[in-house]
Amino acid sequence: MRPLFFFPQQKGDTVHTFTIGANDAGQRADKFLLKACPNLPKSLLYKAFRKKDVKANGKRIPPETFLQAGDVLQVYLSDDCFAKSAPSAERQPRLPEPVIVYEDSDIAILHKPVNLPVHADDKGSSDTLIARFLQHLRDSGAYDPAAEQSFTPALCNRLDRNTEGLVIGAKNAAALRCINEKIRSGEIVKEYLCITAGIPPKPADTVTAYHRRLPGQSAEISDKPREGFSEIRTGYQVLRTKDGLALMRIRLYTGRTHQIRVQTAALGCPVLGDMRYGNRAANEKYGFRHQLLCAFRLTLDFSDTPCPLAHLRGKAWEITPDFAANF
């Protein structure tokens, strides 16, 4: 009779055990193992599941099993699959401190400046907002990479390199899942300030259009539904006008790539300084080579549904970019 804890014996294979912590819980067993073991090939992992060589709390499990805090996960594979990458011998340069608008034990609200990418991009800069955030958390003791099996703190929303504004950083897995779900359900209100070269046709409006961006190309929109295009909704209010320019407050009801930039351009008032969708003559006249666009306000408009961040319901944070203060 086959013993309950029998694993097929293969030369060099050993049992590897993981105790699931709070930051590991709530994810599928296969996703956890791929994060916890970066040297583990996918093909070998799923072979182990097929051979029933993966167990949680002594019971064989399929890859889609969701893990809970306190679960004991066992995997029977070669030691080589579980070796962690050796730390780099090169000393990493000290990065500037991130500008923190708000911070608690779960999240941080960061002010991203112009010309700082949120994540590494094709320009290859090691100085990114996520790198500054992780450095800050390591310095404060809020994050110890060596103590984590699968989790790394993350940023929950993105901004273009040349757009400044507020970005939410999640410090633990529960906060990350909560914020991501609230973004998907529209319970986090994102508002922007911008200066446009031209004045929109109405002093205030909510515009519905249809958006598409193909890989490697600029975004495009249509005022009518078209195959391959997704509906977008953009609300705006003109706050002030001067010399053919407009200071506008914009609310995003959807979040598509370059949505504000391409929508204002379609209204005949592109964002000043926008080198892709903008008015070249106006950009040269005023001397701006980056878009005057700022994600200036975040509101946590949470529903009454229980969540780990319910204590932040109704909270809002706001900054005033220099271009708006000087307008």
Secondary structure, 3 states (H helix, E strand, C coil): CCCCCCCCCCCCEEEEEEECCCCCCCCEHHHHHHHHCCCCCHHHHHHHHHCCCEEECCEECCCCCECCCCCEEEEEEEHHHHCCCCCCCCCCCCCCCCEEEEECCCEEEEEECCCCCCCCCCCCCCCCHHHHHHHHHHHHCCCCHHHCCCCCCEECCCCCCCCEEEEEEECCHHHHHHHHHHHHCCCEEEEEEEEEECCCCCCEEEEEEEEECCCCCCCEEECCCCCCCEEEEEEEEEEEEECCEEEEEEEECCCCCCHHHHHHHHCCCCECCCCCCCCHHHHHHHCCCCCCEEEEEEEECCCCCCCCCHHHCCCEEECCCHHHHCC
